[in-house]
Amino acid sequence: MRFIGNQMLRFTCIVTGIVLMAGLPTLLPSGGSFHLNWLAYFQSISEVISGVFNIQEVTYNTDGTERKLLPQLIHIGTYSVTVVVGSILLALIMAAFLTFITMLLPPKWIKKIKVGTFILESLPDILIIIISQLTVVWLYKKTGLLIFEIASLPGEPIYILPIFCLAILPMIQYFKVMISIVEGELEKQYVELAKAKGVLPKKILIIHVLRNALASILNYSKTVIWFMLSNLLILEYIFNINGIMRFLLDYLNPIIFAWSLLATFIPIFLLFALGQWLLERFTNEKVVM
């Protein structure tokens, strides 16, 4: 019950912050005035709160036609969150696998891999996306086989290549963090004790070290998700994805801003809460998020 209470408190605080932030543009001085417009701000906050509790009535204008926000928000929100969550899971799985392989290599190879990781991390995300698209096009020209769709068409969403492109840099970040955490864990006494008992290195890595590193990795995931969301707009434009970031940019107003953030935040919050609950339950360690 305490865990649920803490999560409810965090959820309420974050939603309140989103609502208060949605009205900020109306607070700023405009029209030659240098005074904060508190009256317009509170009116905007009131409208946002009303829109949050009555989303069925919220509309947006497209080409002179008023449309309901809720069906569109469900469609684009599901699409964008699927891409983001899919990228997180793919990045975690790939990073864990690479970490496992790397830690079985000799120390001199581990140092070289760390240098290579530093170089790869400095690549801009837009370069990775374009290289991925050009590679698919090049393979298609050479073999006639279209491995992945490189752009989304109306009614034909694509997932594999956007998820892969969005996962590459987070995978490198996770890999760096996992290597650092695992190296720290390997110096602890319980690892020496396991080695003395004759436990195989692979078993120590999988059962003990990687399991103990999960709490730190989950905590670091908050930074990774912010990084991915900042890249999501670029990804949606390059792949012509009708996602939540493009929608937010095209129809920006306080209510749509609040609901777009909530549609992105709520699934990710639930995913983190579930991950924290599972970690605390199966590792008996307190996870601070």
Phi, psi and chi 1 to 4 in degrees:
 res  aa     phi    psi   chi1   chi2   chi3   chi4
   1 MET       -  -36.4  -70.7  -57.9  -66.7      -
   2 ARG   -64.1  -39.2 -175.4  176.1 -179.4 -178.4
   3 PHE   -62.2  -45.8  175.9   82.5      -      -
   4 ILE   -63.2  -41.5  -64.9  175.3      -      -
   5 GLY   -61.2  -43.5      -      -      -      -
   6 ASN   -63.2  -41.5  -70.9  -22.7      -      -
   7 GLN   -66.9  -38.9  -63.9  -58.7  -36.9      -
   8 MET   -64.1  -39.5  -69.6  -64.6  -66.7      -
   9 LEU   -64.9  -44.1  179.5   61.0      -      -
  10 ARG   -62.1  -43.9  -71.7 -178.3   57.6 -150.2
  11 PHE   -61.2  -44.8 -178.9   83.5      -      -
  12 THR   -63.4  -42.0  -56.1      -      -      -
  13 CYS   -64.3  -42.5  -69.4      -      -      -
  14 ILE   -68.7  -42.8  -65.2  173.5      -      -
  15 VAL   -62.3  -41.6  170.4      -      -      -
  16 THR   -60.8  -41.2  -56.9      -      -      -
  17 GLY   -62.7  -40.4      -      -      -      -
  18 ILE   -63.8  -43.2  -69.9  174.3      -      -
  19 VAL   -63.2  -45.6  170.3      -      -      -
  20 LEU   -65.0  -35.0  -65.2  176.5      -      -
  21 MET   -71.9  -31.5 -170.2  167.0   55.4      -
  22 ALA   -62.0  -28.7      -      -      -      -
  23 GLY   -91.6   -1.1      -      -      -      -
  24 LEU   -57.5  -39.0  -78.5  179.5      -      -
  25 PRO   -57.1  -31.1  -27.2   36.0      -      -
  26 THR   -77.3  -17.2   58.6      -      -      -
  27 LEU   -79.1  -28.8  176.0   64.1      -      -
  28 LEU   -70.1  148.3  -59.3  177.8      -      -
  29 PRO   -60.7  145.5  -20.9   32.4      -      -
  30 SER  -151.9  166.0   60.8      -      -      -
  31 GLY    63.3   33.0      -      -      -      -
  32 GLY    84.6   -5.3      -      -      -      -
  33 SER   -84.6  148.5  171.4      -      -      -
  34 PHE  -111.7   12.7  -66.7   96.0      -      -
  35 HIS  -104.4  143.1  -62.2  -74.0      -      -
  36 LEU   -68.9  134.7  -63.0  177.9      -      -
  37 ASN   -92.6   79.3 -165.7  -15.0      -      -
  38 TRP   -65.5  -34.8  -71.3  102.7      -      -
  39 LEU   -62.6  -47.8  179.0   60.2      -      -
  40 ALA   -64.2  -34.5      -      -      -      -
  41 TYR   -64.2  -47.8  176.2   68.5      -      -
  42 PHE   -68.0  -33.0  -72.7  121.5      -      -
  43 GLN   -64.7  -41.1  -73.3  177.6  -16.3      -
  44 SER   -64.9  -42.1  177.5      -      -      -
  45 ILE   -61.8  -40.5  -66.3  -61.6      -      -
  46 SER   -61.4  -41.6  175.2      -      -      -
  47 GLU   -67.0  -38.6  -67.7  172.7   -0.1      -
  48 VAL   -65.1  -44.6  171.1      -      -      -
  49 ILE   -61.3  -42.5  -66.7  173.3      -      -
  50 SER   -61.5  -41.4  175.4      -      -      -
  51 GLY   -67.7  -33.1      -      -      -      -
  52 VAL   -66.8  -39.8  167.5      -      -      -
  53 PHE   -88.4   -8.5  -73.5  100.9      -      -
  54 ASN  -134.4   57.2  -59.6  -77.3      -      -
  55 ILE   -64.8  -23.7 -171.5  173.0      -      -
  56 GLN   -61.9  -24.5  -61.5   86.6  -12.4      -
  57 GLU   -94.1   -8.6  -53.4  -60.3  -34.2      -
  58 VAL   -76.9  133.6  179.0      -      -      -
  59 THR  -128.1  166.5   60.2      -      -      -
  60 TYR  -137.7  154.9   67.7   99.6      -      -
  61 ASN  -102.0  123.9 -170.8  -59.3      -      -
  62 THR  -131.6  118.5  174.2      -      -      -
  63 ASP    54.2   39.2  -61.8  -31.7      -      -
  64 GLY    82.0    3.3      -      -      -      -
  65 THR  -113.5  130.7  -56.5      -      -      -
  66 GLU   -82.9  126.2  -70.5  -70.1  -29.9      -
  67 ARG  -124.9  151.6  -61.9 -179.3 -173.7  -84.7
  68 LYS   -68.9  137.6  -67.0  -72.7 -173.7 -179.3
  69 LEU   -75.2  -37.7  174.7   63.8      -      -
  70 LEU   -57.9  -50.4 -175.9   56.8      -      -
  71 PRO   -61.2  -41.2  -21.1   33.1      -      -
  72 GLN   -66.3  -39.3 -179.8   69.7   -3.1      -
  73 LEU   -65.0  -40.5 -166.1   63.9      -      -
  74 ILE   -62.3  -42.3  -67.5  174.4      -      -
  75 HIS   -66.1  -55.8  173.6   67.1      -      -
  76 ILE   -74.0  -32.4   61.2  175.2      -      -
  77 GLY   -65.2  -44.2      -      -      -      -
  78 THR   -61.5  -42.1  -56.8      -      -      -
  79 TYR   -62.0  -52.6 -169.3    1.4      -      -
  80 SER   -66.6  -42.2  -66.6      -      -      -
  81 VAL   -65.6  -35.9  170.0      -      -      -
  82 THR   -61.1  -42.7  -59.7      -      -      -
  83 VAL   -64.7  -44.5  171.3      -      -      -
  84 VAL   -67.3  -49.7  172.0      -      -      -
  85 VAL   -64.9  -40.7  173.5      -      -      -
  86 GLY   -60.4  -39.1      -      -      -      -
  87 SER   -67.6  -40.6  -59.0      -      -      -
  88 ILE   -61.4  -48.3  -65.6  171.2      -      -
  89 LEU   -64.4  -41.8  -63.7  177.5      -      -
  90 LEU   -63.9  -43.2  179.0   61.6      -      -
  91 ALA   -62.4  -42.0      -      -      -      -
  92 LEU   -64.4  -45.5  -84.9  170.9      -      -
  93 ILE   -64.3  -46.4  -66.4  170.4      -      -
  94 MET   -64.0  -41.5  -68.8  170.4   63.5      -
  95 ALA   -66.1  -41.8      -      -      -      -
  96 ALA   -64.0  -41.9      -      -      -      -
  97 PHE   -63.6  -47.0  176.7   73.2      -      -
  98 LEU   -64.0  -37.4  -68.8  175.4      -      -
  99 THR   -63.7  -44.2  -58.3      -      -      -
 100 PHE   -59.4  -45.6  174.6   73.5      -      -
 101 ILE   -66.2  -43.5  -62.1  -63.7      -      -
 102 THR   -63.6  -41.6  -58.3      -      -      -
 103 MET   -70.7  -10.9  -63.8  -48.4  -62.1      -
 104 LEU   -90.8   -5.9  -63.6  177.1      -      -
 105 LEU   -85.3  164.8  -63.6  174.8      -      -
 106 PRO   -64.1  153.8  -21.8   31.9      -      -
 107 PRO   -55.7  -37.2  -26.7   34.7      -      -
 108 LYS   -65.6  -33.0   64.5  177.9 -177.3 -179.7
 109 TRP   -72.0  -34.6  -79.8  101.2      -      -
 110 ILE   -63.8  -40.1  -64.4  177.5      -      -
 111 LYS   -62.8  -42.5  -70.5 -177.8  179.7  177.3
 112 LYS   -64.1  -40.1  -69.0  179.8 -180.0  178.7
 113 ILE   -65.0  -35.8  -69.9  173.1      -      -
 114 LYS   -64.0  -41.2  -75.3 -178.6  178.2  177.9
 115 VAL   -63.9  -44.8  174.4      -      -      -
 116 GLY   -61.6  -37.6      -      -      -      -
 117 THR   -64.6  -40.2  -56.1      -      -      -
 118 PHE   -61.5  -40.4  176.2   77.5      -      -
 119 ILE   -67.4  -44.9  -64.5  172.4      -      -
 120 LEU   -63.5  -35.9  -71.0  174.4      -      -
 121 GLU   -65.8  -24.9 -168.8 -176.9   28.4      -
 122 SER   -80.7   -7.9   62.0      -      -      -
 123 LEU   -69.6  137.3  -66.2  176.3      -      -
 124 PRO   -70.6  145.0   22.0  -29.7      -      -
 125 ASP   -61.6  -35.3   52.8  -20.2      -      -
 126 ILE   -65.4  -32.7 -169.2  168.7      -      -
 127 LEU   -66.1  -41.0  178.7   62.5      -      -
 128 ILE   -63.4  -41.0  -67.3  174.0      -      -
 129 ILE   -63.9  -46.4  -64.7  171.8      -      -
 130 ILE   -66.1  -40.7  -68.9  174.6      -      -
 131 ILE   -62.2  -39.8  -71.5  175.8      -      -
 132 SER   -63.8  -43.0  -58.2      -      -      -
 133 GLN   -65.1  -44.8  -72.6 -179.7  -43.7      -
 134 LEU   -64.8  -34.3  -69.0  177.7      -      -
 135 THR   -64.6  -42.8  -58.4      -      -      -
 136 VAL   -63.5  -42.5  172.5      -      -      -
 137 VAL   -64.5  -42.8  172.4      -      -      -
 138 TRP   -61.8  -44.2 -180.0   79.2      -      -
 139 LEU   -63.8  -35.6  -73.3  172.8      -      -
 140 TYR   -66.1  -41.2  176.6   69.8      -      -
 141 LYS   -67.5  -35.6  -74.9 -174.4  174.5 -179.7
 142 LYS   -79.3  -36.0  -68.6  -67.4 -178.1 -178.0
 143 THR  -115.6  -14.0   64.4      -      -      -
 144 GLY    76.2    5.9      -      -      -      -
 145 LEU  -106.5  118.7  179.9   63.3      -      -
 146 LEU   -90.5  101.6 -175.1   60.5      -      -
 147 ILE   -68.5  -48.3  -57.7  174.3      -      -
 148 PHE  -133.6  152.2  -55.1  119.5      -      -
 149 GLU   -72.5  138.6  -62.3  -70.9  -16.7      -
 150 ILE  -103.3   -3.2   60.3  171.8      -      -
 151 ALA  -153.0  146.9      -      -      -      -
 152 SER   -89.3  136.8  177.0      -      -      -
 153 LEU  -109.1  158.3  -61.5  174.4      -      -
 154 PRO   -55.7  124.7  -26.9   34.8      -      -
 155 GLY    81.4   -1.4      -      -      -      -
 156 GLU  -129.1   76.0  -61.8  179.0    6.3      -
 157 PRO   -68.9  148.8   25.7  -33.3      -      -
 158 ILE  -115.1  151.0   60.2  173.5      -      -
 159 TYR  -128.7  -45.9  -69.6   96.5      -      -
 160 ILE   -61.2  -53.8  -63.1  178.2      -      -
 161 LEU   -68.1  -43.0 -163.1   55.3      -      -
 162 PRO   -58.9  -42.1  -26.2   34.7      -      -
 163 ILE   -63.5  -43.0  -71.9  175.1      -      -
 164 PHE   -62.7  -46.3  176.0   75.1      -      -
 165 CYS   -64.6  -42.1  -69.8      -      -      -
 166 LEU   -70.0  -20.8 -165.8   61.1      -      -
 167 ALA   -88.8  -15.9      -      -      -      -
 168 ILE   -63.8  -56.8  -69.4  177.6      -      -
 169 LEU   -65.0  -43.2  -72.0 -179.8      -      -
 170 PRO   -59.1  -35.1  -27.7   36.1      -      -
 171 MET   -61.8  -42.1 -177.4  -90.7  -66.5      -
 172 ILE   -65.0  -40.5  -64.2  172.0      -      -
 173 GLN   -64.0  -46.4  -66.5  172.9  -20.6      -
 174 TYR   -60.0  -41.5  -85.7  130.6      -      -
 175 PHE   -60.9  -45.6  176.6   68.0      -      -
 176 LYS   -60.2  -44.7  -80.5 -175.8   60.7 -179.8
 177 VAL   -66.4  -42.4  172.0      -      -      -
 178 MET   -63.4  -42.1  -74.4 -176.0 -175.6      -
 179 ILE   -59.3  -45.5  -71.0  -70.9      -      -
 180 SER   -63.2  -45.0  175.6      -      -      -
 181 ILE   -66.5  -43.8  -65.4  172.7      -      -
 182 VAL   -64.7  -40.7  168.3      -      -      -
 183 GLU   -61.2  -38.1  -75.1 -179.7  -26.4      -
 184 GLY   -67.0  -39.5      -      -      -      -
 185 GLU   -67.1  -36.0  -70.8  -72.8  -31.3      -
 186 LEU   -66.5  -17.8  -71.7  175.7      -      -
 187 GLU   -88.3   -4.1  -64.7  176.4   -5.4      -
 188 LYS   -80.8  161.4  -66.9 -175.7  176.8  178.5
 189 GLN   -67.0  -32.7  -69.8 -176.2  -14.4      -
 190 TYR   -66.1  -28.5   76.1   88.3      -      -
 191 VAL   -70.4  -42.7  175.2      -      -      -
 192 GLU   -61.5  -38.7  -63.5  -64.3  -27.5      -
 193 LEU   -65.4  -40.9 -179.6   61.7      -      -
 194 ALA   -64.6  -40.3      -      -      -      -
 195 LYS   -63.7  -41.0  -72.2  180.0  179.6  177.2
 196 ALA   -64.0  -29.2      -      -      -      -
 197 LYS   -83.0   -3.2  -70.9 -176.3  175.7  179.8
 198 GLY    88.4   16.7      -      -      -      -
 199 VAL   -71.2  135.9 -178.5      -      -      -
 200 LEU   -65.3  143.7  -64.8  174.7      -      -
 201 PRO   -55.0  -40.0  -25.7   33.8      -      -
 202 LYS   -61.6  -41.1  -66.8  179.3 -178.4  177.1
 203 LYS   -68.4  -37.7 -169.3  173.5 -178.5 -179.0
 204 ILE   -62.8  -42.7  -65.2  174.1      -      -
 205 LEU   -63.8  -48.0  -88.6  175.7      -      -
 206 ILE   -75.0  -49.8  -64.5  174.6      -      -
 207 ILE   -80.7  -36.8  -63.1 -179.9      -      -
 208 HIS  -105.9  -57.4  -59.4  -72.5      -      -
 209 VAL   -68.6  -54.8  176.2      -      -      -
 210 LEU   -63.1  -35.6  -74.5  178.3      -      -
 211 ARG   -64.5  -43.0 -173.2 -168.3   65.6  179.8
 212 ASN   -69.4  -23.1  -67.8  -18.5      -      -
 213 ALA   -82.6  -11.1      -      -      -      -
 214 LEU   -61.7  -38.3  -75.2  176.9      -      -
 215 ALA   -62.3  -44.4      -      -      -      -
 216 SER   -65.4  -37.8  -59.4      -      -      -
 217 ILE   -67.4  -41.4  -66.8  167.8      -      -
 218 LEU   -63.4  -40.5 -178.4   63.5      -      -
 219 ASN   -64.5  -39.4 -165.4   29.4      -      -
 220 TYR   -68.9  -21.4 -178.9   74.1      -      -
 221 SER   -61.9  -24.9  -65.9      -      -      -
 222 LYS   -61.2  -43.0  -68.5 -175.4  -67.7 -174.5
 223 THR   -64.1  -41.5  -55.3      -      -      -
 224 VAL   -63.8  -40.4  173.6      -      -      -
 225 ILE   -66.2  -41.0  -73.9  179.8      -      -
 226 TRP   -60.8  -39.2  -80.7  116.0      -      -
 227 PHE   -62.9  -42.5  173.1   78.4      -      -
 228 MET   -68.3  -39.7  -65.1  174.3   78.1      -
 229 LEU   -65.7  -34.6  -70.0  177.0      -      -
 230 SER   -68.1  -26.2   64.8      -      -      -
 231 ASN   -89.4  -13.1  -68.8  -24.9      -      -
 232 LEU   -63.5  -36.6 -173.7   59.0      -      -
 233 LEU   -63.3  -44.5  178.5   60.5      -      -
 234 ILE   -61.1  -44.3  -60.8  172.5      -      -
 235 LEU   -60.2  -44.4 -171.7   89.4      -      -
 236 GLU   -64.5  -36.6  -70.9 -179.8   -9.8      -
 237 TYR   -71.2  -44.9  -98.1  101.6      -      -
 238 ILE   -67.1  -38.3  -67.5  179.6      -      -
 239 PHE   -92.0    6.2  -76.5  103.6      -      -
 240 ASN    55.4   41.4 -166.7   34.0      -      -
 241 ILE   -87.5  131.1  -68.5  174.4      -      -
 242 ASN   -83.5   77.0 -175.6   23.8      -      -
 243 GLY  -108.1 -177.3      -      -      -      -
 244 ILE   -73.2  -29.2 -159.5  161.8      -      -
 245 MET   -70.4  -41.9  -69.6  -61.9  175.5      -
 246 ARG   -66.3  -38.4  -69.4 -175.5   65.3 -179.8
 247 PHE   -63.6  -42.6 -178.2   79.8      -      -
 248 LEU   -62.4  -39.4  178.6   61.2      -      -
 249 LEU   -70.8  -36.4 -162.1   62.1      -      -
 250 ASP   -77.3  -31.1  -68.4  -20.8      -      -
 251 TYR  -126.7   52.8  -56.9   99.0      -      -
 252 LEU   -75.3  116.1 -174.3   60.3      -      -
 253 ASN  -152.0  164.9   71.1   44.9      -      -
 254 PRO   -54.9  -42.3  -29.2   36.9      -      -
 255 ILE   -69.5  -44.8  -61.7  175.7      -      -
 256 ILE   -66.0  -36.7  -69.9  179.8      -      -
 257 PHE   -59.3  -48.5  175.4   83.8      -      -
 258 ALA   -62.1  -46.0      -      -      -      -
 259 TRP   -71.6  -31.8  -96.9  116.1      -      -
 260 SER   -65.5  -42.7  -63.5      -      -      -
 261 LEU   -65.9  -41.4  -71.6 -170.4      -      -
 262 LEU   -64.3  -40.0  -70.6  173.3      -      -
 263 ALA   -64.1  -29.1      -      -      -      -
 264 THR   -84.0  -39.6  -51.8      -      -      -
 265 PHE   -72.6  -42.8  158.2   71.9      -      -
 266 ILE   -60.4  -49.6  -68.9  174.4      -      -
 267 PRO   -61.9  -39.5  -19.4   30.9      -      -
 268 ILE   -68.2  -38.2  -66.1  174.7      -      -
 269 PHE   -61.6  -45.0  175.3   84.6      -      -
 270 LEU   -63.5  -38.4  -65.9  175.1      -      -
 271 LEU   -63.8  -42.5 -176.9   65.9      -      -
 272 PHE   -67.5  -41.5  -92.0   80.5      -      -
 273 ALA   -62.2  -41.8      -      -      -      -
 274 LEU   -63.5  -43.4  177.2   63.1      -      -
 275 GLY   -62.3  -41.9      -      -      -      -
 276 GLN   -64.3  -42.4 -176.6  178.2   -7.5      -
 277 TRP   -63.6  -43.9 -179.2   78.1      -      -
 278 LEU   -64.4  -42.1  -70.9  173.6      -      -
 279 LEU   -64.0  -45.5  -85.8  177.7      -      -
 280 GLU   -65.5  -31.9  -69.4 -175.7   -8.3      -
 281 ARG   -75.5  -39.4 -177.2  176.2  178.4   83.9
 282 PHE   -98.9  -13.5  -68.2  106.7      -      -
 283 THR  -111.6   -9.0   64.4      -      -      -
 284 ASN    57.2   29.5  -66.8  -39.4      -      -
 285 GLU  -115.9  144.6  -69.5 -174.3    5.2      -
 286 LYS   -78.6  123.2 -176.6   67.2  177.7  177.1
 287 VAL  -103.8  122.0  179.3      -      -      -
 288 VAL   -99.2  118.8  179.5      -      -      -
 289 MET  -110.5      -  -63.1  -69.4  -66.0      -
